[in-house]
Amino acid sequence: MITRAEGARVTADDGRSYIDCFAGISVVNAGHVHPRVRDAAKSQIDRLIHASSYTYYLEPVADLAERLAAVTPGRLEQTFFANSGAEAIEAAMRMAKAFTGRHEFIALERSFHGRSVGTLSLTGNMSRKTRGGPYLPGVAFAPTPYPYRSRFSGDPEEIGRQTAAAVEDVIRFHTSGDVAAFIAEPVMGEGGIIVPPKTYLPAVKEILDRYGVLLIADEVQCGFGRTGRLFAIEHFGVEPDILVSAKGIADGFPLSATIARREVAQSFRPGEHLSTFGGNPVSCAAALANLDVMQDDDLPGRAARLGSRALERLRLGSQDMTCVGEVRGLGLMIGVELVKDRTSKQPDAALAKAVRAYCREHGVLIGVGGVDGNVVRLQPPLVIAEGDLEEALSVVLKALEHSLVA
Ligand SMILES: Cc1ncc(COP(=O)(O)O)c(C=O)c1O
């Protein structure tokens, strides 16, 4: 049981301290209980906890919408606030339908978009959908831009181009042409930390533009500094029509945002879509302070620096381990894909579980993901002390060695 936390350290009820290399589930990017975020929330609590944002304008909510318009890429200008990632994706789906007058979606295999019926319908992962079906009609799935396991061949850039071209095939052969939007995580989280080749998203965008299909970037997990940029889509030079944010947006306070181009956002009539608690002033005040911290302390830059060093260390440390299929990531969003051996590439979920248990015994909390449960995930708070990160990486590498012997 966790009773306290600070920065990248959490303390259990028995007094033991752990290095948190998962940040909740990739949530507290500015660190646990950041003093500026905590103080902003406390001072908001003293003034106003709730008033309906359906009926009234609230200062922190309006200020946050303005800040998000300034910091998000391209022409993303207007925000709908909700409480969770799933709710914000649902809003994006409805907004895309309202704007285009169309009704179908394309999502990616191995994706994860939430646990409501709509978002599970977009999720390309059977293990997350069990016992909840049948799901919504009108969703087609395109292949994942995942060079390590791809039905296409060539170097990553070529695989990126071919995987993008497959989106046009999906539109032509798997839909009725009534496609409102294509949704993708610019860097996949639950699917196993999958970074698309640089060629992928620009080529997809060109196809979407030709067919009048909107691009929804699901930045619920990869946003807010985690990948070394404030938003992961910035790495790929494309402009989404809708960007969805949650998790890291308020450093642990419940808040999500569906941020859209003005004309797309305005397809919602006032009051047509609503969440009672959505955009609560306490979470919005926390989010404003969180953005200040991100910018003042250049946390995205820190994620980029520490992340590339961590990738290098893990790659070097595991180069002779045949159980490590691939070490990949962007910024402090790092995955180590574990396999029975490098030739068969058969996923080794049991090993990933054993590594997580070993790490926890040795004072480090990590995550596990991937469609087959065989990817070790390192997504620490971006403020993690360099010494703590070094120690965590040593423990992960020792866990891999230990599990190989055991
Ligand atoms: C990419 C992505 N989208 C959506 C969600 C759903 O967010 P929430 O759990 O806040 O509903 C998640 C949660 O893990 C996610 O990783």
PDBQT file of the ligand as one rigid body, heavy atoms in Angstrom, charges set to zero:
ROOT
HETATM    1  C1  LIG A 501      -3.569   6.028 -25.473  1.00  0.00    +0.000 C 
HETATM    2  C2  LIG A 501      -4.664   5.972 -24.462  1.00  0.00    +0.000 A 
HETATM    3  N1  LIG A 501      -5.879   6.437 -24.779  1.00  0.00    +0.000 NA
HETATM    4  C3  LIG A 501      -6.892   6.431 -23.909  1.00  0.00    +0.000 A 
HETATM    5  C4  LIG A 501      -6.729   5.914 -22.638  1.00  0.00    +0.000 A 
HETATM    6  C5  LIG A 501      -7.889   5.909 -21.683  1.00  0.00    +0.000 C 
HETATM    7  O1  LIG A 501      -7.664   6.825 -20.654  1.00  0.00    +0.000 OA
HETATM    8  P1  LIG A 501      -8.490   6.735 -19.284  1.00  0.00    +0.000 P 
HETATM    9  O2  LIG A 501      -8.032   5.496 -18.570  1.00  0.00    +0.000 OA
HETATM   10  O3  LIG A 501      -8.139   7.997 -18.555  1.00  0.00    +0.000 OA
HETATM   11  O4  LIG A 501      -9.929   6.670 -19.669  1.00  0.00    +0.000 OA
HETATM   12  C6  LIG A 501      -5.486   5.400 -22.256  1.00  0.00    +0.000 A 
HETATM   13  C7  LIG A 501      -5.277   4.830 -20.923  1.00  0.00    +0.000 C 
HETATM   14  O5  LIG A 501      -4.352   4.104 -20.645  1.00  0.00    +0.000 OA
HETATM   15  C8  LIG A 501      -4.420   5.431 -23.188  1.00  0.00    +0.000 A 
HETATM   16  O6  LIG A 501      -3.205   4.952 -22.882  1.00  0.00    +0.000 OA
ENDROOT
TORSDOF 0
